[in-house]
């Protein structure tokens, strides 16, 4: 996990382990209180959230750690709530921000295909429904879930920006929960799990530089999206400075993408040359300095 300067990494790791332990039990308890119809349609959903490594409980805990660090640096807090309320809202938002990815019913369910597609492409929307089914009653939390994947108006024009500072904190914490090169690896694992092609040469430069993030047809576009964010895409000076610190690792992340292409995917010859040319053309078109 990404540790901001001035924080004790061993203490944060201990807190992360406590968070995971608590929510393993809490999610089970919430599921047991959910409507019987929900339990019957989604019998394994808690296990999916707990067991998944790239967007499940472990990732939620890492995002929570980053969010806690950021919160402690913001003078005046995140709103007119007592600290205990802020803590509970923050935890719930972190737990459910990516959980919509797992909101898929049993395979014989009449809406299985429809809900599976929504969970993959619109997890920020599916996550709100899932959170409410598992006891979430806070508009602050559901708005945070709905808006957490807002990048900027160019990349995600159909996703609104968060209405609350808490949502901005979780949004940034999600982006910087791991160093950039490790974030590439996390999305690489996600793409393999979902069967997303690594690189499709037929995607035009126009498509790659348009409003593409949630319509991306290959993993390369997901990787490149992180390079288009800047500190100015965040609303609070503390968040801007945190992102400025994090993005120093973007050059290493670009190198990691090239390593995956050559050593893990096995691109070579003309395909590799096309891959490199696509990245160079994309960098020029977007004025990317990384």
C-alpha positions in Angstrom: 0.0 0.0 0.0 1.1 3.6 -0.6 2.3 5.2 2.5 2.4 9.0 2.7 5.4 10.6 4.4 5.2 10.8 8.2 3.2 7.7 8.7 4.3 4.5 10.4 3.9 1.7 7.9 3.9 -1.1 10.5 1.1 0.6 12.4 -0.9 1.1 9.2 -0.4 -2.6 8.3 -1.7 -3.6 11.7 -4.8 -1.4 11.2 -5.4 -2.9 7.8 -5.4 -6.4 9.3 -7.9 -5.3 11.9 -10.1 -3.8 9.2 -10.1 -7.0 7.2 -10.8 -9.1 10.3 -13.7 -6.9 11.4 -15.4 -6.7 8.0 -15.1 -10.4 7.3 -17.5 -10.9 10.2 -19.5 -7.7 9.6 -20.3 -8.6 6.0 -21.5 -12.0 7.0 -23.8 -10.5 9.7 -25.2 -8.0 7.2 -25.8 -10.7 4.7 -27.7 -12.7 7.3 -30.0 -9.7 7.9 -30.6 -9.1 4.2 -34.0 -10.1 2.6 -34.4 -13.8 2.0 -34.8 -13.2 -1.7 -31.5 -11.4 -1.8 -29.8 -14.3 0.0 -31.2 -16.8 -2.4 -30.2 -14.9 -5.5 -26.7 -14.0 -4.3 -25.7 -16.9 -2.0 -21.9 -16.5 -2.5 -21.5 -12.7 -2.8 -19.8 -12.2 0.6 -17.3 -14.9 -0.2 -16.5 -13.3 -3.5 -15.9 -9.9 -1.9 -13.7 -11.5 0.8 -11.6 -13.8 -1.4 -10.9 -11.5 -4.4 -7.5 -9.9 -4.2 -7.6 -7.1 -6.8 -10.9 -5.4 -6.0 -12.3 -7.2 -2.9 -11.8 -6.9 0.8 -8.0 -6.6 0.7 -8.2 -3.7 -1.8 -11.0 -2.0 0.3 -8.7 -2.2 3.3 -5.8 -0.6 1.4 -8.1 2.2 0.2 -9.3 2.7 3.7 -5.7 3.1 4.9 -5.0 5.7 2.3 -8.3 7.5 3.1 -7.4 7.6 6.8 -4.0 9.1 6.1 -5.6 11.8 3.9 -8.4 12.5 6.4 -5.8 13.1 9.2 -4.1 15.8 7.0 -7.3 17.8 6.2 -7.8 20.5 8.8 -11.4 20.9 9.9 -12.4 17.3 9.1 -14.7 16.1 6.3 -18.0 17.6 7.4 -20.3 18.4 10.3 -20.1 15.0 11.7 -18.5 13.7 15.0 -15.2 11.7 14.4 -16.9 8.4 15.1 -19.5 9.1 12.4 -16.8 10.1 9.9 -15.0 6.8 10.7 -18.1 4.7 10.1 -19.0 6.5 6.8 -15.4 6.1 5.6 -15.3 2.4 6.4 -18.6 1.7 4.7 -17.7 3.7 1.6 -14.3 1.9 1.2 -15.9 -1.5 1.7 -18.5 -1.0 -1.0 -16.8 1.3 -3.5 -15.7 -1.6 -5.7 -18.1 -4.3 -4.4 -20.5 -3.8 -7.3 -18.0 -5.8 -9.4 -19.3 -8.9 -7.5 -23.0 -8.1 -7.6 -23.6 -11.1 -10.0 -26.4 -13.6 -9.1 -26.3 -17.3 -9.4 -25.9 -18.5 -13.0 -29.5 -19.8 -13.4 -30.9 -16.4 -12.4 -33.2 -14.9 -15.0 -31.1 -11.6 -15.1 -27.7 -13.3 -14.8 -26.2 -12.0 -18.1 -27.7 -8.5 -17.7 -26.4 -8.2 -14.1 -23.0 -9.7 -14.9 -22.5 -7.1 -17.6 -23.6 -4.2 -15.3 -21.3 -5.4 -12.6 -18.3 -5.3 -15.0 -19.0 -2.1 -16.9 -21.1 -0.2 -14.3 -19.8 -1.4 -11.0 -20.1 2.2 -9.5 -23.8 1.9 -10.1 -24.2 -1.7 -9.1 -22.2 -1.0 -6.0 -24.9 1.4 -4.7 -27.6 -1.3 -5.1 -25.4 -3.9 -3.4 -24.6 -1.6 -0.5 -28.2 -0.8 0.1 -29.1 -4.5 0.1 -26.4 -5.0 2.7 -27.7 -2.3 5.1 -26.2 0.9 3.9 -28.6 3.8 4.6 -26.3 6.9 4.1 -26.6 9.1 1.1 -23.0 10.3 1.7 -21.8 6.7 1.3 -24.0 5.9 -1.7 -22.9 9.1 -3.5 -19.3 8.3 -2.7 -19.7 4.8 -4.3 -21.5 6.2 -7.3 -18.8 8.8 -7.9 -15.6 7.1 -6.9 -14.6 6.3 -10.5 -14.8 9.9 -11.7 -11.5 10.8 -13.2 -12.2 14.0 -15.0 -14.8 15.2 -17.5 -12.8 14.1 -20.5 -12.2 10.5 -19.4 -15.4 9.8 -17.5 -18.0 12.4 -18.7 -20.9 10.2 -17.6 -19.8 9.8 -14.0 -20.5 12.7 -11.7 -17.9 14.1 -9.4 -18.5 13.5 -5.6 -20.8 15.9 -3.8 -18.9 15.5 -0.5 -15.3 15.9 0.6 -15.5 12.4 2.0 -16.2 11.2 -1.5 -13.3 13.1 -2.9 -11.0 11.5 -0.2 -12.2 8.0 -1.1 -11.9 8.8 -4.8 -8.3 9.8 -4.4 -7.5 7.0 -1.9 -8.7 4.5 -4.5 -6.4 6.0 -7.1 -3.3 6.1 -4.9 -3.8 3.0 -2.8 -0.8 1.4 -4.5 2.3 2.9 -6.2 1.6 3.4 -9.9 3.5 0.3 -11.1 1.7 -1.9 -8.7 -1.6 -0.3 -9.8 -0.8 -1.4 -13.3 -0.3 -5.0 -11.9 -3.6 -4.8 -10.1 -5.4 -3.9 -13.3 -3.4 -6.5 -15.2 -4.7 -9.2 -12.8 -8.3 -7.8 -13.2 -8.1 -7.9 -17.0 -6.9 -11.5 -17.0 -9.7 -12.5 -14.6 -12.3 -10.8 -16.9 -10.7 -12.0 -20.1 -10.0 -8.5 -21.4 -7.5 -8.5 -24.3 -4.2 -6.9 -23.4 -3.8 -5.0 -26.7 -6.0 -4.6 -29.8 -4.1 -2.9 -32.7 -7.3 -2.0 -34.5 -8.3 0.6 -31.8 -7.9 4.0 -33.5 -6.0 6.9 -31.9 -9.3 8.8 -32.0 -11.0 6.1 -29.9 -8.0 5.9 -27.5 -8.1 9.6 -26.8 -11.8 10.1 -26.6 -14.2 9.5 -23.7 -13.2 5.9 -23.5 -12.6 4.6 -20.0 -15.7 2.6 -19.3 -16.0 1.5 -23.0 -12.4 0.4 -23.2 -11.9 -2.7 -25.4 -8.4 -3.6 -24.2 -6.3 -3.3 -21.1 -3.9 -0.8 -22.5 -6.5 1.9 -22.4 -7.2 1.2 -18.7 -3.5 1.5 -18.0 -3.1 4.7 -19.9 -6.0 6.4 -18.2 -4.0 6.8 -15.0 -1.5 9.0 -16.8 -4.1 11.5 -17.8 -5.0 12.5 -14.2 -3.3 15.5 -12.6 -3.3 17.1 -9.2 -5.7 19.7 -10.5 -8.3 17.0 -11.0 -8.8 17.0 -7.2 -10.6 19.7 -5.3 -8.7 20.1 -2.0 -5.0 21.3 -1.6 -4.2 18.3 0.6 -5.5 15.9 -2.0 -3.7 17.7 -4.8 -0.4 17.4 -2.9 -0.9 13.8 -2.1 -1.5 13.0 -5.8 1.5 15.1 -6.8 3.6 12.9 -4.5 2.1 9.6 -5.9 2.4 10.5 -9.5 6.2 10.6 -9.3 6.0 6.8 -9.9 4.2 7.1 -13.2 7.4 6.8 -15.3 8.1 3.4 -13.6 4.5 2.4 -14.3 5.0 3.1 -18.0 8.1 0.9 -17.9 6.0 -1.8 -16.1 3.4 -1.8 -19.0 6.2 -2.3 -21.5 7.6 -5.2 -19.4 4.2 -6.9 -19.3 3.8 -6.5 -23.0 7.2 -8.1 -23.8 7.8 -10.7 -21.0 4.3 -11.7 -19.9 2.1 -11.2 -23.0 4.9 -12.0 -25.4 4.5 -9.3 -27.9 7.3 -9.2 -30.4 8.1 -8.3 -34.0 5.6 -6.1 -35.8 3.0 -6.4 -33.1 5.4 -5.1 -30.5 6.5 -2.3 -32.8 2.8 -1.4 -33.4 2.2 -1.4 -29.6 5.1 1.0 -29.0 4.0 3.2 -31.8 0.5 3.4 -30.4 1.8 4.5 -27.0 4.1 7.1 -28.6 1.2 8.5 -30.7 -1.1 8.5 -27.7 1.5 10.4 -25.6 1.9 13.0 -28.3 -1.9 13.4 -28.7 -2.5 13.8 -25.0 0.6 15.7 -24.2 1.5 13.0 -21.7 4.9 13.6 -20.1 5.4 10.2 -18.6 
